[in-house]
C-alpha cells in the first residue's frame, strides 16, 4: 500500500491523466511511494468517503473546476482531507514536480 494517496479531480477525469503520469514520475524520482489518480468531479463524494479506492490524503482540483473550490473544500474538510486548486501555470505546463510539492505542503 502506498505511503500517501493523492487524488486529482477535473471536469471529466481525462485531461488530468497526463499530469498524473508526470506526478508519478516526479514522486518516484523523489523516492516517494505515492498513489496518484484522477477522477471526475462527479466522483468526489465517493472518493472522500473512501469508496471505490483508498480515501485520499489530499484532494487537488484542476483549474477548470476552480469554481467548485468553496463547495469541495467544505466536503473535504468534513472528511478530514486537505484540498486546494492546482496552480494554472503548473497544470498548463504539466509540472508534476511542482504539483507533488504542493500536495506535500497540504499533507504536512
HELIX and SHEET records of a PDB file:
HELIX    1   1 UNK A   17  UNK A   29  1                                  13    
HELIX    2   2 UNK A   41  UNK A   43  5                                   3    
HELIX    3   3 UNK A   44  UNK A   49  1                                   6    
HELIX    4   4 UNK A   63  UNK A   68  5                                   6    
HELIX    5   5 UNK A   69  UNK A   78  1                                  10    
HELIX    6   6 UNK A   88  UNK A   92  1                                   5    
HELIX    7   7 UNK A   96  UNK A  107  1                                  12    
SHEET    1   A 4 UNK A  34  UNK A  40  0                                        
SHEET    2   A 4 UNK A   4  UNK A  10  1                                        
SHEET    3   A 4 UNK A  58  UNK A  61  1                                        
SHEET    4   A 4 UNK A  82  UNK A  85  1                                        
END                                                                             
